[in-house]
Amino acid sequence: MTTYNETTAQSQLANLKDWKYDTNGIVKDFVFKNFNEALAFIVQVGLLAEKVNHHPEVFNVYNKVHLRLSTHDANGLTDKDFNLAKMINLLG
């Protein structure tokens, strides 16, 4: 499985609004009106992740959700991460 570094990831990140490279992974912050909306988003992300068998790191504080994608079995950033990020972007 090919992994990306900060330089090689830039071409993929150009197509992903607001995702940024961070320590062998990509991250994005989401802000919602309230906790219920944030939690609903997390559930949607979880369903997507389960469908493609690729699970993000999820951090939540009230209306804020921070996602980090990295392919742990490849010890870095792979196409799996970019594909899941594209699907997550369609959620909101």
N, C-alpha and C positions, 0 to 999 in steps of 0.2 A: 504494500500500500504506500503510495507516494505521499510524503508530507510536505507542507508548505512552510516557508519561513516568512519573516516580516516582508522581505522584498518580493518573493514570488507570490505572496498572497494578495498583493495590491491589485492585480488585474481582476481577481475574483471579487475583491471588496468594492471595486468601482461599480459593480452591479448590485450591491447590497446597501440600501440606504441606512446610514447611521451605525452600521456594524464597524467595529474597529479591531485591529490586531492587538492581542495582549497575551504575552507569555505563552506561545505555542497554542493559542486558541483565538477565538473571536468573541467579542462581547457587545452587548447592546442593552441600553436602559430604556424602560417603558414607564410612562406615567399615566395613571388613570384617574377618573373622578373620585373614586373611593375604593375601599378594600374589596367590596363585592365584585367590582369590575376587574380588579387586579386578580382576584382569586379565580374568576371565570376564565380569564386569559390563561392563567397557569394550568387550569384543567384542560383547556384546548391544546396548549403546548404539550401537555402530558399525553394526550390522546394521539397527537401527531408523532411524538417521539416513540411511543409504543408501536405504532403502525410501522415505522421504519427501523425499529430496534436500535435507536440511537438516542441517548438520553442526556439532556443538558444539565448543567449546574444551575439551579434556580435559587435566587435570593429575593425575599419579599419583606418589605416594611411598609405597612399600611397600603398606600396606593401606588407604591413604586415596586417594579420588578426588574431585577438585573439578571440577564441570562449570559451564560458562558458556554460556548461549544468548543470541545476538543475531543479528539478520538483517543481515548485512554489506552486502548490496546495497540495503537500505533505510536503512542507517546508524542502526539503532536496534532497538527491541523491537517485535515484531509478533505477530500471532496464530500464526504459524508456530512461534514460540518457546514459547508457552503450550501449543500442541497437542503438540509434542515433549516438553515437560516432563511432561504428563499421561501420555504413553506410557512415559516413563522411570520415573515413579513406580510404574507397574504391575510393573516389574522388581524393585524392591527398595528 
